[in-house]
């Protein structure tokens, strides 16, 4: 694309007073005005014809693989390289979507040896998938009368997740506190049912672990050593419906749930288990198979970034039935959800009963401090009494559902926002120690 610069417009505009003066003072020379405009146009055509053409430049985008939602140090750069003659400078703009902001919006960079690198700071606006769809570049012709502009599609996606560095630090700290990780990952020996090795029998060890055949062969008393089983499937099931997108403690419930889910995913992958993600509201929206290895955490992080905020009502029957149909082996289903009405809770309970026949189910429920505060607030006015009664009714209904889930055989983690991650991790490690997975 080629279009005039402000200099070209100014040059053409200067011909207007000249044409008016000639028309007044020397009408017979009226052609001077059109000749001035024609000359200006000819100079613009010459300027467009010389120098670098838009098709002779290559633009390469370098962007981070992901960004934390609280990060302010993400950097992207655009490398511009000209195949032939290059201009003195180039202006580059990086287009973003509503989840991401590039600072500055447009930047001018001098060209050295036919190339230039322009840097932008990427500022996340909100969690989700940030997109960098296009690069816009333009430069002036040698005479400075025309802009030569090109647009290159990149379709680059930058997942904007929660603070991953904080998640990893928290996971390492909590994991170490549970004596399962020191300076490096250690195998948890002495528990579980997976055979690990033979060792000399010592006083205090369980006599049932003695391997009599191997003891007779080696003529010394040997015992079997076991370790916690690995390669379990852990499915993170995230309710992304309307209730989970309501704020609590300054952020949507789904963001708190994702933070705890990523914490659990990191630890599960570290211990050798496989982790999958399944999100649903009115219908399933994000799904993956079970991923293994610490390197899979990046994929889980990308999937978590795809989980958007929703105003749809949660369809537990469709979502959980679809999940059950996808699972081919026994798994730990960690369900992050909330419920406020008895109808949806009844449908959920019916479906959960079928899942419990094959899988281990762990519900993660956030306690609402605001709702509890309304229930405990001193009733100074009639409105206070009404609010307290409604809050008490909601709390009562929630507890009824929780107790019914427990009677069905589901495990429950119910904690406040700041405690949900440690509480979930502690319950997961306890289930592993008890060999319930």
Number of C-alpha atoms within 10 A of each C-alpha: 10 18 14 19 17 13 13 20 14 12 17 17 14 15 18 15 11 15 22 14 14 17 16 11 11 11 13 10 11 17 12 16 21 13 13 19 18 13 14 21 18 12 16 22 15 16 20 23 12 12 17 20 22 17 10 13 19 15 21 14 19 12 18 14 13 19 28 21 21 16 16 12 12 17 16 17 17 21 16 21 19 20 14 12 14 22 19 14 16 22 16 26 21 25 18 19 13 12 18 24 20 21 16 12 13 15 15 15 16 14 17 13 9 17 20 19 18 20 20 21 16 24 21 26 16 16 23 25 25 26 20 21 15 17 20 16 24 20 23 24 25 17 15 16 24 25 21 21 19 20 15 14 12 15 11 17 17 21 27 30 29 24 15 22 10 13 19 16 12 15 23 22 14 19 20 15 12 14 10 17 18 13 7 9 13 12 14 16 16 16 16 18 14 15 15 15 11 16 13 13 19 11 7 6 11 11 12 9 14 19 16 15 11 15 16 11 9 10 10 12 17 20 22 19 20 18 17 19 22 16 15 21 23 25 26 27 26 25 28 31 24 18 21 27 19 15 14 20 13 7 12 15 25 26 22 22 25 21 20 24 27 24 24 26 28 25 21 25 22 21 23 17 21 23 27 21 24 24 26 25 24 19 19 20 14 18 17 16 14 20 21 19 16 17 12 18 20 15 14 22 21 20 21 27 23 19 23 17 18 17 14 15 16 25 18 25 19 17 22 23 14 15 19 17 9 12 15 8 11 16 20 22 24 24 22 25 21 22 17 14 12 14 9 15 19 15 14 21 18 13 18 22 15 13 21 15 12 15 18 19 23 24 20 25 22 21 18 16 13 12 18 15 12 19 22 12 13 11 14 8 8 9 10 15 16 14 16 21 14 15 19 17 14 19 17 12 16 19 12 14 19 21 13 14 20 14 10 15 16 20 18 19 21 16 17 16 19 12 13 22 26 19 16 23 23 17 15 22 18 13 16 16 18 13 14 11 18
